[in-house]
């Protein structure tokens, strides 16, 4: 018999997510919820990005709440949330996971009683929440932090194991539809979902902190079977699905196997992935991917200059990038790439070469990011060891005596302006419409409704008189 009978899984709104972060459901919480489907009779999920009056959605008889903190959030805001939960549900147990919770685990579990999170999980769940639910004992769970008898305890965290094929995320708990919705409320008319088919990364990019666990160990790349991924995609209703893998194409043969399964089962959706440019080395697989529905691909090129690629430890050269794109640029896919500017030794003139290079290799869109050093990644030491280079303590952006952080931000804006010429804008818009197929009538209607009601505060939801509870949680134009 489980130690708990009513669980609520809560995804906070950090208020500072990406421009379109309503595209992504809380998959991690849905996986955790699925793992206890047969042992906790009552389960619910609250997504604070949609549920503005979230306290009213929290049943008073809930006896355990699981919070997911993927992104940074001010600790006072976290403590206020925990106080509100404990006011609503007397005697409740609050647990948490996610990268932010891991990084602040001692502060969270040693806070004052009405602000305290009783247990913080480090790393992926992989069945550990179920173990806690069944036993009620933190000491029996690996990789958790808690307080007992007034003393702080942390059980050893095991290395990440293989990503499991099952269970699949429990999407039945959702009370809102996810889509391409900007934080100012404008909905592009595309309903979305997400899937994780692999985790980990075998590469060692100098700026990346996502390829290591909280103990500093490399997270080995592991992948789910093609059959389990196809099983999950078959259950998804949304027409546009984003793979949240760090490297969706790392194993080309597995990707080909997945495409074969999708084509054989007749699963017709549009997919977005993020991967490295090595995808261009297997053009025959890329062509099959396009037939299976993979149409939106984001690369992490980061730079066109060999000395910058070496500084970032990308294990790439400009020639490799150009050769790879030459083999796949004809494939019907919308190609996007991230570029990092402001690296040690990179000049203003070199940064401003990005627009011409991006168009030359066949990119349809670009994203420009000033270099940041967010934590203990090796890049931080390299930057600080270089005379004339500095890291802003608040934004974590790298700047130099030659180029201030504000000047680098200005260069980023100039790069975007020079890339998005009228000709490029028209070309990319036509290609996006042809491949992604947004409903232009719906898009125009949503734009008009958005403009007429004024630009709301981020995530503000308008409720028309007599609107249903579900419509109250969705922006105008989104409610089904």
C-alpha positions as CSV (number, residue, x, y, z in Angstrom):
1,X,0.0,0.0,0.0
2,X,1.3,3.4,-0.9
3,X,2.2,6.0,1.7
4,X,0.1,8.7,-0.2
5,X,-3.3,8.7,-1.8
6,X,-3.6,12.0,-3.6
7,X,-0.8,13.6,-5.7
8,X,-0.6,16.8,-7.5
9,X,2.2,17.5,-10.0
10,X,3.0,21.2,-10.4
11,X,5.0,22.9,-13.2
12,X,5.8,26.5,-12.1
13,X,6.0,29.5,-14.5
14,X,9.4,31.0,-14.1
15,X,8.2,34.1,-16.0
16,X,11.3,34.3,-18.2
17,X,11.1,31.3,-20.5
18,X,11.8,31.3,-24.2
19,X,9.5,33.3,-26.5
20,X,7.4,30.2,-27.4
21,X,7.8,28.1,-24.3
22,X,4.0,27.3,-24.2
23,X,4.9,24.8,-27.0
24,X,6.4,22.4,-24.5
25,X,4.3,20.4,-22.0
26,X,5.8,19.3,-18.7
27,X,7.0,15.9,-20.0
28,X,9.1,15.1,-16.9
29,X,6.1,15.5,-14.5
30,X,3.9,13.5,-16.9
31,X,6.4,10.7,-16.8
32,X,6.6,10.8,-13.0
33,X,2.8,10.8,-12.8
34,X,2.7,7.8,-15.2
35,X,5.0,5.9,-12.9
36,X,2.5,5.9,-10.0
37,X,-0.7,5.5,-12.0
38,X,-1.4,2.2,-10.3
39,X,-0.5,3.2,-6.7
40,X,-1.9,6.7,-6.2
41,X,-5.7,6.7,-6.7
42,X,-6.0,10.5,-7.3
43,X,-3.6,12.4,-9.5
44,X,-3.8,15.9,-11.0
45,X,-1.5,18.2,-12.8
46,X,-1.2,22.0,-12.6
47,X,0.7,24.0,-15.2
48,X,1.1,27.5,-13.8
49,X,1.8,28.9,-17.3
50,X,-1.9,28.3,-18.0
51,X,-3.4,27.9,-14.5
52,X,-3.2,31.4,-13.2
53,X,-5.6,30.7,-10.3
54,X,-3.6,27.5,-9.5
55,X,-4.4,27.4,-5.8
56,X,-8.1,26.8,-6.6
57,X,-7.1,23.8,-8.7
58,X,-5.2,22.2,-5.8
59,X,-7.5,19.8,-4.0
60,X,-7.3,20.3,-0.2
61,X,-7.0,16.6,0.5
62,X,-3.8,16.3,-1.6
63,X,-1.1,14.7,0.5
64,X,1.9,15.0,-1.8
65,X,2.9,17.7,-4.3
66,X,5.8,17.2,-6.8
67,X,7.3,20.4,-8.2
68,X,9.5,20.6,-11.3
69,X,12.1,23.4,-11.5
70,X,13.9,23.2,-14.8
71,X,14.8,26.9,-14.9
72,X,16.1,29.5,-12.5
73,X,13.6,31.1,-10.2
74,X,14.2,33.5,-7.3
75,X,14.2,31.5,-4.0
76,X,11.8,33.9,-2.3
77,X,9.3,33.1,-5.1
78,X,9.8,29.4,-4.5
79,X,9.3,29.7,-0.7
80,X,6.1,31.8,-1.3
81,X,4.8,29.0,-3.5
82,X,5.5,26.3,-0.9
83,X,3.8,28.4,1.8
84,X,0.7,28.7,-0.4
85,X,0.7,24.9,-1.0
86,X,1.0,24.2,2.7
87,X,-1.8,26.7,3.6
88,X,-4.1,25.0,1.2
89,X,-3.2,21.4,2.2
90,X,-2.5,20.8,5.8
91,X,0.2,18.2,6.6
92,X,1.2,17.9,2.9
93,X,4.6,16.5,1.7
94,X,6.3,18.7,-0.9
95,X,9.0,17.2,-3.1
96,X,10.9,18.7,-6.0
97,X,13.2,17.9,-8.9
98,X,14.8,19.6,-11.9
99,X,18.1,21.4,-12.5
100,X,17.3,24.4,-10.4
101,X,16.1,22.3,-7.5
102,X,19.3,20.2,-7.7
103,X,21.5,23.3,-7.6
104,X,19.7,24.7,-4.5
105,X,18.8,21.4,-2.8
106,X,20.3,22.2,0.6
107,X,18.6,25.7,0.7
108,X,15.2,24.1,-0.2
109,X,15.2,21.3,2.3
110,X,16.6,23.3,5.2
111,X,14.2,26.3,4.8
112,X,11.7,27.2,7.6
113,X,9.0,24.7,8.2
114,X,6.2,26.4,6.2
115,X,8.7,27.1,3.3
116,X,10.5,23.8,3.4
117,X,10.5,21.3,0.5
118,X,10.8,17.9,2.3
119,X,12.7,16.1,-0.5
120,X,14.7,17.1,-3.5
121,X,15.5,14.6,-6.3
122,X,18.7,14.9,-8.3
123,X,18.8,13.6,-11.9
124,X,16.0,11.9,-13.8
125,X,13.3,10.1,-12.0
126,X,13.7,6.6,-13.5
127,X,11.3,5.1,-10.9
128,X,12.7,6.8,-7.7
129,X,9.5,8.8,-7.0
130,X,7.5,5.6,-7.1
131,X,10.0,4.1,-4.6
132,X,9.4,7.1,-2.2
133,X,5.6,6.9,-2.7
134,X,5.5,3.2,-1.9
135,X,7.8,3.4,1.2
136,X,7.4,6.9,2.5
137,X,11.1,6.7,3.4
138,X,13.7,9.1,1.9
139,X,16.6,7.0,3.2
140,X,15.6,4.2,0.8
141,X,15.8,6.4,-2.3
142,X,19.1,7.1,-4.2
143,X,20.1,10.7,-5.1
144,X,17.8,12.7,-2.8
145,X,18.4,15.4,-0.2
146,X,16.3,15.9,3.0
147,X,16.4,16.8,6.6
148,X,16.0,14.3,9.4
149,X,16.3,15.0,13.1
150,X,17.4,18.5,12.4
151,X,20.3,17.4,10.2
152,X,20.8,17.7,6.5
153,X,21.2,14.4,4.6
154,X,21.9,13.5,1.0
155,X,21.9,9.9,-0.3
156,X,24.5,9.1,-3.1
157,X,23.3,10.0,-6.6
158,X,23.7,7.1,-9.0
159,X,25.0,7.8,-12.5
160,X,22.4,8.3,-15.2
161,X,21.2,4.9,-16.5
162,X,19.8,4.2,-19.9
163,X,16.7,6.2,-20.7
164,X,13.7,3.8,-20.3
165,X,11.3,2.9,-23.1
166,X,8.3,2.9,-20.8
167,X,6.1,4.2,-19.2
168,X,5.0,6.8,-21.6
169,X,4.1,10.3,-20.3
170,X,0.6,10.5,-18.9
171,X,-1.0,13.1,-21.2
172,X,-4.5,12.4,-19.8
173,X,-3.8,14.8,-16.9
174,X,-3.5,17.9,-19.1
175,X,-6.1,20.6,-18.8
176,X,-4.7,22.9,-21.5
177,X,-3.7,22.6,-25.1
178,X,-0.1,23.4,-26.0
179,X,0.8,25.4,-29.0
180,X,3.0,28.0,-30.6
181,X,2.0,30.8,-28.3
182,X,4.2,33.8,-27.7
183,X,4.6,35.1,-24.2
184,X,2.6,38.2,-25.1
185,X,-0.4,36.0,-26.0
186,X,-0.2,35.8,-29.8
187,X,-1.0,32.3,-31.0
188,X,0.4,31.2,-34.4
189,X,-2.4,28.6,-34.9
190,X,-0.2,25.5,-34.5
191,X,-1.0,23.0,-31.8
192,X,2.1,21.2,-30.5
193,X,3.4,18.5,-28.3
194,X,6.9,17.2,-27.4
195,X,8.7,13.9,-27.0
196,X,12.1,12.8,-25.6
197,X,13.6,9.9,-27.5
198,X,17.1,10.0,-26.1
199,X,19.2,11.8,-23.4
200,X,22.8,12.6,-22.8
201,X,25.5,13.8,-25.2
202,X,29.0,12.3,-26.0
203,X,30.5,15.6,-27.0
204,X,32.3,18.2,-24.9
205,X,31.3,21.6,-26.1
206,X,33.1,24.1,-23.8
207,X,30.0,26.3,-23.2
208,X,27.5,23.4,-22.4
209,X,26.4,22.5,-18.9
210,X,23.6,20.1,-19.9
211,X,25.9,17.2,-20.7
212,X,26.9,16.7,-17.1
213,X,24.9,15.8,-13.9
214,X,25.1,17.7,-10.7
215,X,28.1,15.7,-9.6
216,X,30.0,16.8,-12.7
217,X,29.8,13.4,-14.5
218,X,29.3,13.1,-18.2
219,X,25.7,12.0,-19.0
220,X,26.2,9.1,-21.4
221,X,24.1,9.2,-24.6
222,X,21.3,6.6,-24.5
223,X,18.3,6.2,-26.7
224,X,14.8,4.7,-26.6
225,X,13.9,2.0,-29.0
226,X,12.4,3.1,-32.3
227,X,9.3,1.1,-31.5
228,X,8.6,2.8,-28.1
229,X,9.1,6.2,-29.8
230,X,6.6,5.3,-32.5
231,X,4.2,4.0,-29.9
232,X,4.2,7.4,-28.1
233,X,3.9,9.4,-31.4
234,X,0.9,7.3,-32.3
235,X,-0.8,8.4,-29.1
236,X,-0.2,12.1,-29.7
237,X,-3.0,14.2,-31.1
238,X,-1.1,17.4,-31.9
239,X,0.1,17.7,-35.6
240,X,3.5,19.3,-34.7
241,X,5.8,17.5,-32.3
242,X,9.2,18.7,-31.1
243,X,11.9,16.2,-30.1
244,X,13.5,17.7,-27.0
245,X,16.6,15.5,-27.4
246,X,20.0,17.2,-27.3
247,X,21.1,15.0,-30.3
248,X,18.2,13.5,-32.2
249,X,20.4,12.4,-35.1
250,X,23.3,11.0,-33.2
251,X,22.7,7.5,-34.4
252,X,21.7,7.7,-38.0
253,X,20.7,4.0,-38.2
254,X,18.3,4.3,-35.3
255,X,16.8,7.4,-36.9
256,X,16.3,5.5,-40.1
257,X,14.7,2.7,-38.1
258,X,12.3,5.2,-36.6
259,X,11.4,6.7,-40.0
260,X,10.7,3.2,-41.3
261,X,8.3,2.6,-38.3
262,X,6.5,5.9,-38.8
263,X,6.1,5.3,-42.6
264,X,5.0,1.7,-42.0
265,X,2.4,2.7,-39.4
266,X,1.2,5.7,-41.4
267,X,1.8,8.2,-38.5
268,X,1.6,11.6,-40.2
269,X,2.9,14.5,-38.3
270,X,5.4,17.3,-38.6
271,X,8.5,17.0,-36.5
272,X,11.1,19.4,-35.2
273,X,14.6,18.3,-34.0
274,X,17.8,19.7,-32.8
275,X,21.1,18.1,-33.7
276,X,24.7,18.5,-35.0
277,X,25.7,19.1,-38.6
278,X,26.9,15.5,-38.8
279,X,23.3,14.9,-40.1
280,X,24.6,16.0,-43.5
281,X,27.0,13.0,-43.7
282,X,24.0,10.7,-44.2
283,X,21.9,12.4,-46.9
284,X,20.0,9.2,-47.8
285,X,18.7,9.1,-44.2
286,X,17.9,12.8,-44.2
287,X,15.8,12.3,-47.3
288,X,13.8,9.5,-45.6
289,X,13.4,11.8,-42.6
290,X,11.7,14.3,-44.8
291,X,9.3,11.7,-46.2
292,X,8.5,10.7,-42.6
293,X,7.6,14.2,-41.6
294,X,10.8,15.7,-40.2
295,X,10.6,19.3,-41.5
296,X,12.2,21.7,-38.9
297,X,15.8,21.2,-38.0
298,X,17.9,23.3,-35.7
299,X,21.7,23.0,-35.7
300,X,24.3,24.1,-33.2
301,X,26.8,25.5,-35.7
302,X,27.8,28.3,-33.3
303,X,30.5,29.8,-35.6
304,X,31.9,29.9,-39.1
305,X,35.5,30.6,-37.9
306,X,37.8,27.7,-37.2
307,X,39.6,29.4,-34.3
308,X,36.2,30.1,-32.6
309,X,35.0,26.5,-33.2
310,X,38.2,25.3,-31.6
311,X,37.8,27.7,-28.6
312,X,34.2,26.4,-28.1
313,X,35.5,22.8,-28.5
314,X,32.9,22.0,-31.2
315,X,35.0,19.4,-33.0
316,X,34.0,21.0,-36.3
317,X,35.6,23.1,-39.0
318,X,34.1,25.5,-41.5
319,X,34.9,23.1,-44.3
320,X,33.0,20.3,-42.5
321,X,29.9,22.5,-42.1
322,X,30.0,23.6,-45.8
323,X,30.3,20.1,-47.1
324,X,27.5,18.8,-44.9
325,X,25.1,21.4,-46.0
326,X,26.0,20.9,-49.6
327,X,24.7,17.3,-49.3
328,X,21.3,18.2,-47.7
329,X,20.3,21.7,-48.6
330,X,18.0,20.3,-51.4
331,X,16.0,18.3,-48.9
332,X,12.5,19.8,-48.0
333,X,13.4,20.9,-44.5
334,X,13.4,24.3,-42.8
335,X,17.0,24.7,-41.6
336,X,17.8,26.9,-38.5
337,X,21.1,27.4,-36.7
338,X,22.3,28.9,-33.5
339,X,25.4,31.1,-33.6
340,X,27.3,32.3,-30.5
341,X,29.1,35.6,-30.7
342,X,31.6,37.3,-28.4
343,X,34.1,34.4,-28.1
344,X,37.7,35.0,-27.1
345,X,39.6,36.3,-30.1
346,X,36.5,37.0,-32.3
347,X,36.3,40.4,-33.8
348,X,33.4,42.6,-34.7
349,X,34.1,42.1,-38.4
350,X,34.2,38.3,-38.0
351,X,30.8,38.3,-36.2
352,X,29.3,40.4,-39.0
353,X,30.2,37.8,-41.6
354,X,27.5,35.5,-40.2
355,X,24.6,36.7,-42.4
356,X,26.4,36.1,-45.7
357,X,27.7,32.7,-44.5
358,X,24.3,31.6,-43.3
359,X,22.6,32.4,-46.6
360,X,25.5,30.8,-48.6
361,X,25.1,27.4,-46.9
362,X,21.3,27.4,-47.1
363,X,20.0,28.4,-43.7
364,X,16.4,29.6,-43.6
365,X,16.7,31.2,-40.2
366,X,19.3,32.1,-37.6
367,X,19.4,32.6,-33.8
368,X,22.2,34.8,-32.3
369,X,23.3,34.4,-28.8
370,X,26.0,36.4,-27.0
371,X,28.4,34.0,-25.2
372,X,27.5,33.3,-21.6
373,X,29.3,31.4,-18.9
374,X,26.5,30.2,-16.6
375,X,28.4,27.9,-14.3
376,X,31.3,25.5,-13.8
377,X,31.7,24.6,-17.5
378,X,35.4,24.7,-18.6
379,X,34.7,27.8,-20.7
380,X,34.5,30.0,-17.6
381,X,38.1,29.3,-16.6
382,X,39.3,29.8,-20.2
383,X,37.6,33.2,-20.4
384,X,38.8,34.4,-17.1
385,X,42.4,33.3,-17.9
386,X,42.4,35.5,-21.0
387,X,43.7,39.1,-20.4
388,X,41.1,41.7,-21.3
389,X,38.0,39.4,-21.1
390,X,35.4,39.5,-18.3
391,X,32.1,37.8,-17.3
392,X,29.2,40.1,-16.2
393,X,28.2,38.8,-12.7
394,X,24.4,39.2,-13.4
395,X,23.8,38.3,-17.0
396,X,26.8,35.9,-17.2
397,X,27.7,37.4,-20.6
398,X,31.2,37.5,-21.8
399,X,32.6,40.9,-22.8
400,X,36.1,42.4,-23.4
401,X,37.9,45.6,-23.1
402,X,37.4,46.0,-26.9
403,X,33.7,45.1,-27.0
404,X,31.3,45.8,-24.1
405,X,28.3,43.6,-23.4
406,X,26.0,46.3,-24.8
407,X,28.1,46.5,-28.0
408,X,28.0,42.7,-28.5
409,X,24.2,42.9,-28.0
410,X,24.1,45.6,-30.7
411,X,26.1,43.4,-33.0
412,X,23.6,40.6,-32.5
413,X,20.8,42.9,-33.6
414,X,22.8,44.1,-36.6
415,X,23.4,40.5,-37.7
416,X,19.7,39.7,-37.6
417,X,18.9,42.9,-39.6
418,X,21.4,42.0,-42.2
419,X,20.3,38.4,-42.5
420,X,16.6,39.3,-42.7
421,X,16.6,41.2,-46.0
422,X,13.2,41.5,-47.7
423,X,14.2,38.8,-50.1
424,X,15.3,36.4,-47.3
425,X,12.2,37.1,-45.3
426,X,9.9,36.3,-48.3
427,X,11.9,33.2,-49.2
428,X,11.8,31.8,-45.6
429,X,8.1,32.7,-45.1
430,X,7.1,30.8,-48.3
431,X,9.2,27.8,-47.3
432,X,7.9,27.8,-43.8
433,X,4.3,27.8,-45.0
434,X,5.0,25.1,-47.6
435,X,6.6,22.8,-45.0
436,X,5.0,23.5,-41.7
437,X,1.6,24.4,-43.2
438,X,0.1,26.8,-40.6
439,X,-3.5,27.7,-41.2
440,X,-3.3,31.2,-42.6
441,X,-7.0,32.0,-41.9
442,X,-6.6,31.0,-38.3
443,X,-3.3,32.9,-38.0
444,X,-4.9,36.1,-39.4
445,X,-7.9,35.7,-37.1
446,X,-5.7,35.2,-34.1
447,X,-3.5,38.2,-35.0
448,X,-6.6,40.4,-35.3
449,X,-8.0,39.2,-32.0
450,X,-4.6,39.7,-30.3
451,X,-4.3,43.3,-31.7
452,X,-7.9,44.2,-30.8
453,X,-7.7,43.2,-27.2
454,X,-4.3,44.9,-26.8
455,X,-1.0,43.2,-25.9
456,X,-1.6,41.5,-22.5
457,X,0.9,41.0,-19.8
458,X,3.0,37.9,-20.4
459,X,0.8,34.8,-20.0
460,X,-2.3,36.8,-19.2
461,X,-5.4,34.9,-20.1
462,X,-8.6,36.7,-21.1
463,X,-12.0,35.1,-20.1
464,X,-15.1,36.0,-22.0
465,X,-18.4,36.1,-20.2
466,X,-19.8,32.6,-19.8
467,X,-16.5,31.0,-21.0
468,X,-15.9,27.5,-19.9
469,X,-13.3,26.6,-17.4
470,X,-11.1,25.3,-20.1
471,X,-11.5,28.4,-22.2
472,X,-10.5,30.5,-19.2
473,X,-7.2,28.8,-19.2
474,X,-6.5,29.4,-22.9
475,X,-5.7,32.6,-24.8
476,X,-8.2,34.0,-27.3
477,X,-8.0,31.9,-30.4
478,X,-6.6,28.8,-28.7
479,X,-9.7,27.3,-27.0
480,X,-11.0,24.4,-29.0
